[in-house]
Amino acid sequence: MRWFPATVLCLAALVVSANSAIAQNDTAEMTYKAAGALASKPTATIAYGPSDLQVADLRLPKGKGPFPVAVILHGGCFMASVDKRAGIAAFADALTAKGFATWNVEYRRVGDPGGGWPGTFQDVAAGIDKLAEIGPRYRLDLSRLTLVGHSAGAFFALWAASRPRLDPPWTSTRVKPVSVVAIDGPGALAPFVGIDAQVCGRPVIVPLMGGTPGAKPAEYHIASPADHLPLGISQLLVSAELGDLMTPYIAAAKASGDSVQVLEPAGANHFDIVIPATPNGQAVVQFIVDHALPSQR
């Protein structure tokens, strides 16, 4: 584990303070969800499993392709009741307008049948691996693929990027990203235990994992990207109201030798960074366009 007690204690105080503001920022969250409701209709909604929640929305840009791909993973405090892929659909739209095919993945969470460990992680993995099957049909260039997540989705984007460093059945040889974009979310779960109740209004990590870090050390190790650095790909990290929670991961990622670029939009809150109509949302979209696919710059 790349986290230390003193760091976590300081982190807890800072994050509780910062994220009390998030909990009270209902207007920003409502604006985020309203923007998502106005997003374009997907090119296709495709199942990657038998559950109604095991689906993803594919949006294709104009042109004949082959198209670079951005996998989009929404947040929501790991809970079924907080967010879904419709919330971040406007952000997916914005990346599609910039030339990316976007694959906006829904997945089971705490409160959904089959959600939590291992089902949520299995969904994220299977949703991404589905691209290998549909890629030829939709002219997707999987050699130019980035993983983009917001909040809890940022954690899952980092975790998905760590899969080549894991043992079966978690590793993947079907789809290999060239970069990962983590937007205002944690890089490990154990340090979030306790803080999560302040940020999310209730404990979420222990329910997600089915136990405490002490009771399930192997599971937390598999689930924590910070334990599997270096990821071996470019990391783009966007820091806003959860910035203090991201700081230890950012330091560890840089120390590991990975290519790490950090964007800290001025005056950003947790939601405006994924609302494309805001200056901060536009800055994050451009950050991805400029840096997620280095070979295309």
DATA-V514153 format. One record per run of one state. SS is the DSSP state (helix for helix, strand for strand, loop for the rest). FROM is the first residue (numbers start at 0). TO is the last residue. If there is no record, write none. Layout:
ss: [SS;SS]
from: [FROM;FROM]
to: [TO;TO]
//
This chain:
ss: [loop;helix;loop;helix;loop;strand;loop;strand;loop;strand;loop;strand;loop;helix;loop;strand;loop;strand;loop;helix;loop;strand;loop;helix;loop;strand;loop;helix;loop;helix;loop;helix;loop;helix;loop;helix;loop;strand;loop;helix;loop;strand;loop;helix;loop;helix;loop;helix;loop]
from: [0;4;24;25;37;43;47;54;59;66;73;78;79;88;97;100;105;109;110;118;138;139;150;151;165;178;183;189;192;194;200;204;209;216;223;224;228;233;238;242;256;259;263;271;274;278;291;293;296]
to: [3;23;24;36;42;46;53;58;65;72;77;78;87;96;99;104;108;109;117;137;138;149;150;164;177;182;188;191;193;199;203;208;215;222;223;227;232;237;241;255;258;262;270;273;277;290;292;295;296]
//
